[in-house]
Amino acid sequence: MNAMSIQNIGLFKAIGAKIDYLDARQKVIAQNVANADTPGYRPSDLTPIDFGQVLKNLDGSKMTVRMDATNPLHMPAPGVVASAHSGEQKKTYEVAPAENSVILEEQMLKATQNQVDFNLAINLYQKNLNMIRTALGRNG
C-alpha cells in the first residue's frame, strides 16, 4: 500500500520549489554583497520563475501542466522542477573606478523583497499543513 505524503501534493511541491528558488536567490544576493569591493565584479541575479504563468497552463479537466516548448534544451524532464538559472543584471547605473558595478542599496532591496517572499511562502506552507491536520482531526 502506498503511503500518501505531503511531498506528493502538487501545492506543497510548488511551495517547496518557490522556497528552493528563494534560497538560491538569497545566496546569489549575498555573493553580490560580499563582492561589493571586488575589482571588475558584476552582480548577478536569478531568472524569476513566473508561477502565475504555470498556474495559467493548468488544464482543469486533466490537472496537468501543458508544456510550451521554445527550445527542447530548456525544458526539464517530466515531473522535475527546473533549477533556477543565473542571469546577468540588466543595467547598472553606477560603476566604481575598479569596474565594480555592485550597488549595495539595490542588493539590500532585493534581499528584503526576497525575505518577504520567503516568509509568505513559509506561512502559506504552514497554513495549508494546518488545514490538512484539521481535516484529519489532528488539531495539535
C-alpha positions in Angstrom: 0.0 0.0 0.0 1.4 3.4 -1.0 1.6 6.0 1.8 0.5 9.4 0.9 2.8 12.2 2.0 2.7 15.9 1.6 5.6 15.8 -0.9 3.2 14.1 -3.3 0.7 17.0 -3.2 1.1 19.5 -6.0 0.6 22.6 -3.9 3.3 21.5 -1.5 5.6 20.7 -4.4 5.0 24.2 -5.8 5.6 26.0 -2.5 8.7 23.9 -1.9 10.0 24.8 -5.4 9.4 28.5 -4.6 11.3 28.2 -1.2 14.2 26.5 -3.0 14.3 29.3 -5.6 14.2 32.0 -2.9 17.0 30.2 -1.0 19.2 30.1 -4.1 18.4 33.7 -4.9 19.4 34.7 -1.3 22.8 33.0 -1.9 23.3 35.0 -5.1 22.4 38.3 -3.5 24.8 37.5 -0.6 27.5 36.8 -3.1 26.9 40.1 -4.7 27.2 42.0 -1.4 30.3 40.0 -0.4 32.0 41.1 -3.7 30.9 44.8 -3.4 34.6 45.8 -3.3 36.0 43.2 -5.7 37.5 44.9 -8.8 35.7 44.0 -12.0 32.8 42.1 -10.3 29.4 42.3 -11.9 26.4 41.4 -9.8 24.0 38.7 -11.0 20.5 37.5 -10.1 18.4 34.5 -10.8 15.9 34.5 -13.6 12.5 34.9 -12.0 10.1 32.0 -12.3 6.6 33.1 -13.3 4.4 30.9 -11.1 1.3 32.7 -12.3 2.1 31.5 -15.9 2.5 28.0 -14.5 -1.0 28.2 -13.0 -2.5 29.5 -16.2 -1.1 26.5 -18.1 -3.1 24.1 -15.9 -5.7 22.2 -17.7 -8.8 21.9 -15.4 -10.0 18.6 -16.7 -6.7 16.8 -16.6 -4.9 18.9 -13.9 -1.6 18.6 -15.8 0.8 21.3 -17.0 1.0 21.8 -20.7 4.5 22.3 -22.0 5.3 25.4 -24.0 8.4 24.4 -25.9 10.5 27.3 -27.1 13.7 25.2 -27.2 13.8 21.5 -26.2 17.1 22.1 -24.3 15.3 24.4 -21.9 12.6 22.0 -20.8 13.1 19.9 -17.7 12.2 16.2 -17.6 8.6 15.4 -16.8 7.9 15.6 -13.0 11.2 17.6 -12.4 11.2 21.2 -11.3 13.6 23.2 -13.3 16.5 24.7 -11.4 16.9 28.5 -11.4 19.5 29.7 -13.9 21.8 32.6 -13.0 21.2 35.7 -15.1 23.1 38.9 -15.6 21.9 42.1 -14.1 20.0 44.1 -16.7 21.6 47.6 -16.3 23.8 49.2 -13.8 23.8 52.9 -13.2 27.0 53.2 -11.3 30.4 51.6 -11.9 33.1 52.1 -9.4 36.6 53.1 -10.7 37.7 49.5 -10.2 35.0 48.4 -12.7 32.7 47.0 -9.9 29.0 47.6 -10.5 27.5 46.3 -7.3 25.1 48.9 -5.8 24.6 47.9 -2.2 21.2 49.7 -1.8 19.9 47.8 -4.8 21.1 44.5 -3.3 19.6 45.3 0.1 16.2 46.0 -1.6 16.4 42.6 -3.4 17.4 40.9 -0.1 14.4 42.5 1.7 11.9 41.5 -1.1 13.4 38.0 -1.1 12.8 37.7 2.7 9.2 39.0 2.4 8.6 36.4 -0.4 10.2 33.7 1.7 8.1 34.5 4.8 5.0 34.4 2.6 5.8 31.0 1.2 6.6 29.6 4.7 3.3 31.0 6.1 1.4 29.6 3.1 3.0 26.2 3.6 2.3 26.2 7.3 -1.4 27.2 6.9 -2.0 24.5 4.3 -0.4 22.0 6.6 -2.6 23.0 9.5 -5.6 22.8 7.2 -4.7 19.2 6.4 -4.2 18.4 10.1 -7.6 19.9 10.9 -9.3 17.9 8.1 -7.7 14.7 9.6 -8.8 15.7 13.1 -5.3 16.3 14.4 -5.6 19.8 15.9 -2.2 20.0 17.6 
